[in-house]
Amino acid sequence: MRASTYSFNSFKNERGIILAALVILSALAWWYTIYLAKTMNCCTFAIKDAGGFWSGQQFLMMFLMWVVMMVAMMVPSIVPMVLVFAMVNGQRRKQARAYVSTVFFLLGYLIVWTAFSLLMTFLQEWLQASAFISEHMVLNNPTLNGSILILAGIFQCSSFKNKCLTHCRSPFDFIMTDWREGRGGAVMMGLRHGMFCLGCCWLLMLLLFVGGVMNIMWIVFLTVFVLGEKVFPYGRLISRIAGVVFFTWGSMILVSGH
């Protein structure tokens, strides 16, 4: 009885530490994102050279912005998965079996979103060089805005979206069926989960260009929505209702032309 009580208390303490670390990481990312939204000078990222591209410094600054913003938006939704991974590792440690730090799992997950941030930086540079995006980092082309919204609406109701969302909503199933040993295995698990998460959310991230890349209220809305469809009860219903809303909104933009 004492051993089980000790085991429960140990897990409770470890869970508290991990949860606190994730909250701090997310809070710092949100602080920096809000700071950039308030202080970033759009002229800093204006296309100045004849080739129509950012300078190396501009590109790195924008890449950093995307990385931090993805951390702020996606870390809250991975909390249940990270806690389950930590719990299983804790049980393995108490059984004198091989275990690894949860940091390696989180590292794999963040690698996926860092790679996605790089792609989004290239995309934003191309959009700005093509005059499709305003100095306030918002798409100024109604056809593109409407098309992205319609695609997001269709995607929300697709079987691929449902498969990825089911994975994200089932942390125990993933941990039990895709467990890999060692630090490299933990990173690979984080990468695999990150790919499912990316598959679930990549089109939602494109909506940042519709509402404004540095529009804090829009970023907050998308963050809460991603968290809701992955964690809240009736998440699949929330996802499909949003799909109908996005499709309708996009259609209205295409019809009205603005």
Secondary structure, DSSP 4 states (H G I P E B T S, - for coil): -HHHHHHHHHHHHHHHHHHHHHHHHHHHHHHHHHHHHHH--GGGGS--STTS---HHHHHHHHHHHHHHHHHHHHHHHHHHHHHHHHHHHHHHHTT-----HHHHHHHHHHHHHHHHHHHHHHHHHHHHTT-B-TTS-B--HHHHHHHHHHHHHHHTSHHHHHHHHHHT-HHHHHHHS---HHHHHHHHHHHHHHHHHHHHHHHHHHHHHH-TT-HHHHHHHHHHHHHHHHSTTHHHHHHHHHHHHHHHHHHHHHHT-
